[in-house]
Amino acid sequence: MSVFARLVEQLADLLQPLFHASAAAAAIVLFTALVRLLVHPLSRAAARGQRARAELQPRIAELREKHAKDPQRLQKAVLELHAEEKVSPLSGCLPGLLQLPAFFLLYHLFSNTSIGGASNELLTHSLLAAPLGGRWADALADGGVFGPAGLVYVVLFVLVAAVAAFNYRRTKLMAVKNPVTVAAGDGGQVPGLAAVGKVMPFVSFFTLVTVAVIPLAAALYVVTSTTWSALERAVLYRGPVCSAHTVRSGSSSAAERVPSPETRPAE
């Protein structure tokens, strides 16, 4: 962790002439951008993988029909299909998973008063009036919501809310353009699927809670990364991945509409 601390300090020294007392905060934003640039090829691969998975849905529906009474055989057949087409069901998870170490490093770095037995000098840095090692509760205790430190969090909350609203609108539009209905054997919808579909558009708003309870330095990472993700996905997924299709599970029929070849994520 001391190596990572030196990296942040060096970036802060580099940005000092431009950002002065907030140089460390700017260094965290820059560090986040560098991390996102490193995982961007994986994000592009995830977009291509989502397109490929969408194009496999009609064939998976056929497998569901064929192996409706044998779940184990169905699972094996679906995995074999993904392997045959060289499509990984988990490819979309990689960009997020690879960012976790950077987030946890920042979280621990600005949560500890000492590093390697020495005083943690990074805790002396701030973003305007808000210490990078502080939390929203500290800002509320020191001036309230609209105090000098509280205003920093107000700006972050407004930015996160704007990004969440953007993601909400985009998710709702994608749900309308690309509805996917998974039917149970009796023709009804699989239990719980409708509830999941209703909750998904609101997931981005939970970032507000995260920003409120973690150190400001880690919150800057989350806000920067979340904003990057929203813009990145808007570009990579600017067209609908596939047209609507319906899959009937546990029965002898499967109905679907074939993915539209002209509507694909950006390469």
Number of C-alpha atoms within 10 A of each C-alpha: 12 13 9 13 18 12 14 22 18 14 19 25 16 14 19 16 10 12 17 13 18 20 24 28 25 22 23 22 19 18 18 22 15 12 15 22 13 14 16 15 12 19 23 20 18 23 22 22 20 23 22 21 19 19 18 18 19 20 14 20 22 18 19 26 20 17 19 19 14 11 12 11 15 18 14 11 16 18 15 12 16 17 12 9 12 11 19 15 15 10 16 18 12 14 19 14 9 15 16 10 10 15 19 12 15 23 19 15 23 25 18 13 15 15 17 8 7 9 11 17 13 23 19 11 19 20 19 17 16 23 22 24 24 19 22 22 14 16 22 17 12 15 13 15 17 14 17 16 25 23 19 19 23 15 11 20 19 12 17 23 17 14 22 23 16 17 24 18 14 17 16 16 13 17 15 12 15 16 15 16 17 20 19 15 15 11 12 12 15 15 11 8 12 12 9 10 15 10 9 12 19 16 11 18 18 12 18 19 10 14 23 16 14 20 23 27 31 27 25 23 23 21 22 21 20 19 18 17 18 16 15 16 17 16 13 18 21 15 15 18 26 27 19 17 20 17 22 25 24 20 17 14 15 21 13 18 13 16 22 14 11 10 15 21 22 16 10
